Amino acid sequence: MEVIHTIGRRKTSVARIFLSEGNGSMTVNKKEYKDYFPTPALQYKVVQPFALTGTEGNYDVKITVVGGGSNGQVEAVRLAISRALCKIDEENRLALKPEGLLTRDPRMVERKKFGQKKARKKFQFSKR
């Protein structure tokens, strides 16, 4: 099996993954994924696509992720892994699609407008 390369995005995070057959090692920016994503909730999100498709420990994953915060990064990684698993086997799509793991979340930060404090917040209004 050749190396599969996919990209996942979320807010301002971009994750590039390289998936190949192996023993289940996962590195994020040259660190072990449990060191890079310290909380159990974030670690669960990384391995969720493998758990749903029943392929834990079958693939080695090398991940490079930039931008955003930890939650945005982990969701970008999850999308990229889900896309790669669908490239490997179309049957995986049946398990991942109902869980919403193949959908790119379009929500982004709204831009700040001129004459205002933030995107929606206005400067304080004084009547007199």
Backbone as JSON, one array per atom type, in Angstrom:
{
  "sequence": "MEVIHTIGRRKTSVARIFLSEGNGSMTVNKKEYKDYFPTPALQYKVVQPFALTGTEGNYDVKITVVGGGSNGQVEAVRLAISRALCKIDEENRLALKPEGLLTRDPRMVERKKFGQKKARKKFQFSKR",
  "N": [[0.84, -1.19, 0.0], [0.55, 2.19, -0.85], [1.56, 5.46, 0.38], [-0.94, 7.5, 1.72], [-2.1, 10.75, 1.28], [-3.81, 13.35, 2.83], [-5.83, 16.29, 3.53], [-7.13, 18.2, 6.21], [-9.34, 20.67, 7.51], [-10.2, 23.24, 9.93], [-11.7, 26.01, 11.3], [-9.03, 28.09, 11.67], [-7.12, 26.17, 11.48], [-4.98, 23.84, 9.85], [-4.51, 20.58, 8.85], [-2.25, 18.2, 7.72], [-2.0, 14.91, 6.7], [-0.21, 11.82, 6.54], [-0.8, 8.68, 5.69], [-0.07, 5.31, 6.21], [0.33, 1.73, 5.92], [0.91, -0.06, 8.94], [1.94, -0.37, 12.38], [0.32, 1.16, 14.01], [1.39, 3.54, 15.02], [1.36, 7.01, 15.85], [2.22, 10.21, 15.04], [2.36, 13.65, 15.8], [3.39, 16.6, 14.52], [6.07, 15.72, 14.87], [5.95, 14.69, 17.46], [4.7, 12.34, 19.9], [1.24, 11.54, 19.68], [-0.21, 11.55, 22.06], [1.28, 13.15, 23.69], [1.19, 15.58, 22.35], [-1.55, 16.21, 22.22], [-2.84, 16.54, 25.16], [-5.17, 16.03, 26.78], [-7.73, 13.59, 27.61], [-10.13, 13.84, 26.11], [-9.39, 15.14, 23.74], [-7.58, 13.27, 22.75], [-9.28, 11.14, 22.28], [-10.8, 12.15, 20.15], [-8.91, 12.12, 18.12], [-8.44, 9.38, 17.63], [-10.96, 8.51, 17.02], [-12.05, 8.1, 14.27], [-10.68, 5.72, 13.57], [-11.63, 3.98, 15.52], [-14.37, 3.84, 14.92], [-14.35, 2.62, 12.42], [-13.1, 0.28, 12.96], [-10.34, -0.13, 12.69], [-8.15, 0.2, 14.39], [-4.73, 0.43, 15.18], [-3.83, -0.53, 12.73], [-2.68, 1.21, 10.94], [0.0, 3.5, 10.31], [0.41, 6.89, 11.17], [1.46, 10.03, 10.12], [1.43, 13.29, 11.1], [1.13, 16.71, 10.32], [0.35, 19.74, 11.66], [-0.93, 23.04, 11.66], [-1.66, 26.33, 12.92], [-4.47, 27.91, 14.63], [-6.23, 26.75, 17.63], [-5.99, 24.12, 20.16], [-8.34, 22.51, 20.06], [-9.44, 23.11, 17.53], [-7.34, 22.19, 15.96], [-7.31, 19.44, 16.54], [-9.77, 18.65, 15.53], [-9.4, 19.21, 12.84], [-7.45, 17.31, 12.26], [-8.92, 14.99, 12.72], [-10.82, 15.11, 10.63], [-9.12, 14.89, 8.4], [-8.03, 12.31, 8.78], [-10.35, 10.78, 8.58], [-11.06, 11.26, 5.92], [-8.88, 10.04, 4.65], [-9.24, 7.35, 5.39], [-11.55, 6.81, 3.98], [-10.58, 6.97, 1.4], [-9.03, 4.7, 1.33], [-10.86, 2.56, 1.7], [-14.09, 2.37, 0.51], [-16.18, 1.38, 1.99], [-15.8, 2.24, 4.57], [-16.94, 4.72, 4.6], [-19.64, 4.41, 5.16], [-19.7, 4.04, 7.9], [-18.53, 6.38, 8.89], [-19.85, 8.66, 7.85], [-22.56, 8.97, 8.99], [-21.84, 9.8, 11.57], [-20.9, 12.3, 11.19], [-18.25, 12.85, 10.54], [-17.13, 13.35, 8.1], [-17.78, 15.82, 7.27], [-16.93, 19.12, 6.55], [-16.55, 21.6, 8.86], [-18.0, 24.68, 8.5], [-17.9, 26.99, 10.02], [-16.48, 30.08, 10.82], [-14.44, 32.68, 12.3], [-16.06, 35.75, 12.66], [-15.43, 38.76, 10.88], [-13.96, 41.82, 12.17], [-15.72, 44.89, 12.18], [-15.38, 48.22, 10.85], [-15.62, 51.17, 12.88], [-16.73, 49.9, 14.99], [-16.4, 48.01, 18.08], [-15.9, 45.23, 18.09], [-16.79, 42.35, 16.1], [-19.6, 42.31, 16.32], [-20.12, 43.82, 18.59], [-20.7, 47.11, 19.69], [-19.36, 50.49, 20.06], [-19.78, 52.25, 23.18], [-22.84, 53.98, 23.52], [-23.67, 57.34, 23.92], [-26.2, 59.39, 24.96], [-26.31, 62.05, 25.82]],
  "CA": [[0.0, 0.0, 0.0], [1.3, 3.44, -0.91], [1.23, 6.45, 1.4], [-2.09, 8.32, 1.36], [-1.96, 12.11, 1.8], [-5.06, 14.12, 2.82], [-5.81, 17.54, 4.28], [-8.34, 18.54, 6.94], [-9.31, 22.06, 8.0], [-11.22, 23.65, 10.89], [-11.38, 27.4, 11.66], [-7.78, 28.47, 11.0], [-6.18, 25.05, 11.56], [-4.82, 22.99, 8.68], [-3.8, 19.35, 9.19], [-1.86, 17.34, 6.61], [-1.64, 13.6, 7.24], [0.36, 10.81, 5.65], [-1.28, 7.42, 6.28], [0.49, 4.12, 5.58], [0.13, 0.52, 6.73], [1.93, -0.19, 9.98], [1.54, -0.95, 13.67], [-0.54, 2.06, 14.77], [2.06, 4.71, 15.62], [0.78, 8.27, 15.4], [3.03, 11.35, 15.46], [1.84, 14.96, 15.43], [4.52, 17.54, 14.54], [7.23, 14.97, 15.39], [5.73, 14.27, 18.85], [3.65, 11.34, 20.07], [-0.04, 12.27, 19.72], [-0.66, 11.69, 23.45], [2.02, 14.29, 24.25], [0.76, 16.81, 21.68], [-2.93, 16.45, 22.69], [-2.72, 15.93, 26.48], [-6.4, 15.63, 27.48], [-8.37, 12.39, 27.05], [-11.15, 14.19, 25.13], [-8.71, 15.41, 22.48], [-7.01, 12.0, 22.28], [-10.4, 10.35, 21.75], [-11.17, 12.69, 18.84], [-7.9, 11.71, 17.13], [-8.59, 7.95, 17.29], [-12.38, 8.21, 16.75], [-12.3, 7.47, 12.97], [-10.19, 4.34, 13.58], [-12.53, 3.19, 16.37], [-15.64, 3.63, 14.23], [-14.16, 1.71, 11.29], [-12.49, -0.96, 13.45], [-8.99, -0.26, 12.12], [-7.14, 0.66, 15.34], [-3.47, -0.31, 15.15], [-3.51, -1.04, 11.4], [-2.03, 2.21, 10.12], [0.88, 4.52, 10.88], [-0.03, 8.22, 10.72], [2.37, 11.15, 10.37], [0.55, 14.46, 11.01], [1.65, 18.06, 10.54], [-0.8, 20.62, 11.86], [-0.55, 24.42, 11.94], [-2.73, 27.31, 13.09], [-5.6, 27.67, 15.52], [-6.03, 26.22, 18.97], [-5.89, 22.66, 20.24], [-9.57, 21.86, 19.62], [-9.52, 23.25, 16.08], [-6.33, 21.33, 15.37], [-7.68, 18.03, 16.66], [-10.88, 18.4, 14.62], [-8.83, 19.17, 11.5], [-6.79, 16.01, 12.16], [-9.99, 13.98, 12.63], [-11.38, 15.17, 9.28], [-8.12, 14.37, 7.47], [-7.95, 10.85, 8.96], [-11.59, 10.22, 8.05], [-10.97, 11.31, 4.45], [-7.9, 9.03, 4.22], [-9.85, 6.03, 5.54], [-12.5, 6.65, 2.87], [-9.79, 6.7, 0.19], [-8.57, 3.31, 1.4], [-11.99, 1.65, 1.5], [-15.36, 3.1, 0.45], [-17.07, 0.83, 3.02], [-15.62, 3.05, 5.78], [-17.81, 5.89, 4.5], [-20.92, 4.08, 5.79], [-19.55, 4.2, 9.35], [-18.08, 7.73, 9.25], [-20.78, 9.7, 7.4], [-23.62, 9.27, 9.97], [-21.26, 10.46, 12.75], [-20.54, 13.66, 10.8], [-16.8, 13.02, 10.5], [-16.69, 13.7, 6.75], [-18.29, 17.16, 6.98], [-16.04, 20.22, 6.92], [-17.31, 22.59, 9.63], [-17.72, 25.94, 7.81], [-17.95, 28.16, 10.91], [-15.23, 30.81, 10.96], [-14.58, 33.89, 13.11], [-16.58, 36.88, 11.89], [-14.44, 39.83, 10.88], [-14.27, 43.06, 12.88], [-16.15, 45.96, 11.29], [-14.89, 49.54, 11.23], [-16.59, 51.93, 13.65], [-17.26, 49.04, 16.06], [-15.38, 47.45, 18.95], [-15.62, 43.87, 17.59], [-17.63, 42.03, 14.94], [-20.99, 42.72, 16.58], [-20.17, 44.77, 19.7], [-20.54, 48.52, 19.28], [-18.86, 51.39, 21.08], [-20.86, 52.69, 24.06], [-23.6, 55.11, 22.99], [-24.01, 58.34, 24.92], [-27.26, 60.25, 24.44], [-25.99, 63.44, 26.12]],
  "C": [[0.88, 1.25, 0.0], [0.84, 4.38, 0.21], [0.07, 7.31, 0.89], [-1.96, 9.67, 2.05], [-3.31, 12.81, 1.7], [-4.9, 15.34, 3.71], [-7.15, 17.71, 4.97], [-8.22, 19.96, 7.47], [-10.44, 22.28, 9.0], [-10.81, 25.01, 11.42], [-10.1, 27.82, 10.95], [-6.74, 27.37, 11.06], [-6.17, 24.27, 10.25], [-3.98, 21.79, 9.08], [-3.51, 18.58, 7.91], [-1.44, 16.01, 7.21], [-1.11, 12.71, 6.13], [0.08, 9.46, 6.3], [-0.68, 6.26, 5.5], [0.25, 2.94, 6.49], [1.26, 0.39, 7.72], [1.34, -0.77, 11.25], [0.75, 0.01, 14.54], [0.15, 3.23, 15.42], [1.49, 5.99, 15.01], [1.62, 9.41, 15.95], [2.41, 12.63, 14.93], [2.98, 15.97, 15.61], [5.74, 16.95, 15.24], [7.15, 14.66, 16.88], [4.7, 13.16, 18.85], [2.33, 12.07, 20.26], [-0.55, 12.45, 21.14], [0.08, 12.83, 24.16], [1.52, 15.6, 23.66], [-0.65, 17.21, 22.1], [-3.06, 15.79, 24.06], [-4.02, 15.42, 27.1], [-7.04, 14.41, 26.82], [-9.43, 12.7, 25.99], [-10.52, 14.45, 23.76], [-8.12, 14.13, 21.89], [-8.09, 11.11, 21.68], [-10.79, 10.83, 20.35], [-10.18, 12.27, 17.76], [-8.15, 10.26, 16.69], [-10.02, 7.57, 16.93], [-12.63, 7.58, 15.37], [-11.83, 6.01, 12.92], [-11.11, 3.45, 14.4], [-13.84, 2.87, 15.65], [-15.51, 2.63, 13.08], [-13.51, 0.39, 11.7], [-11.1, -1.19, 12.89], [-7.92, 0.25, 13.07], [-5.9, -0.21, 15.23], [-3.08, -0.85, 13.79], [-2.66, -0.08, 10.58], [-1.11, 3.11, 10.95], [0.46, 5.87, 10.31], [1.03, 9.24, 11.11], [1.57, 12.42, 10.09], [1.38, 15.72, 11.18], [0.45, 18.99, 10.59], [-0.32, 22.0, 12.26], [-1.8, 25.26, 12.14], [-3.77, 26.91, 14.1], [-5.21, 27.18, 16.9], [-6.06, 24.7, 18.97], [-7.15, 21.96, 19.74], [-9.75, 21.96, 18.11], [-8.53, 22.33, 15.38], [-6.76, 19.87, 15.41], [-8.86, 17.7, 15.74], [-10.43, 18.41, 13.16], [-8.14, 17.83, 11.25], [-7.84, 14.92, 11.97], [-10.6, 13.94, 11.23], [-10.4, 14.57, 8.27], [-8.01, 12.85, 7.56], [-9.19, 10.19, 8.37], [-11.56, 10.2, 6.52], [-10.01, 10.25, 3.93], [-8.48, 7.62, 4.31], [-10.88, 5.76, 4.44], [-11.78, 6.4, 1.55], [-9.36, 5.23, 0.15], [-9.7, 2.35, 1.05], [-13.29, 2.44, 1.55], [-16.36, 2.6, 1.49], [-16.97, 1.64, 4.32], [-16.54, 4.26, 5.79], [-19.15, 5.65, 5.2], [-20.86, 4.24, 7.3], [-19.27, 5.65, 9.74], [-19.11, 8.81, 8.94], [-21.88, 9.98, 8.42], [-23.12, 9.97, 11.23], [-20.83, 11.89, 12.45], [-19.05, 13.9, 10.7], [-16.28, 13.38, 9.12], [-17.14, 15.1, 6.35], [-17.29, 18.21, 7.45], [-16.88, 21.28, 7.61], [-17.01, 23.98, 9.07], [-17.62, 27.16, 8.72], [-16.57, 28.77, 11.09], [-15.5, 32.04, 11.83], [-15.05, 35.01, 12.2], [-15.6, 38.04, 11.98], [-14.92, 41.04, 11.65], [-14.67, 44.12, 11.87], [-15.61, 47.3, 11.79], [-16.0, 50.29, 11.95], [-17.23, 51.12, 14.76], [-16.09, 48.48, 16.85], [-14.92, 46.09, 18.42], [-16.55, 43.61, 16.41], [-19.06, 42.52, 15.12], [-21.1, 43.79, 17.67], [-19.9, 46.18, 19.21], [-19.84, 49.3, 20.41], [-20.04, 51.88, 21.92], [-21.5, 53.96, 23.51], [-23.96, 56.06, 24.12], [-25.05, 59.29, 24.32], [-26.93, 61.72, 24.67], [-24.51, 63.6, 26.37]]
}
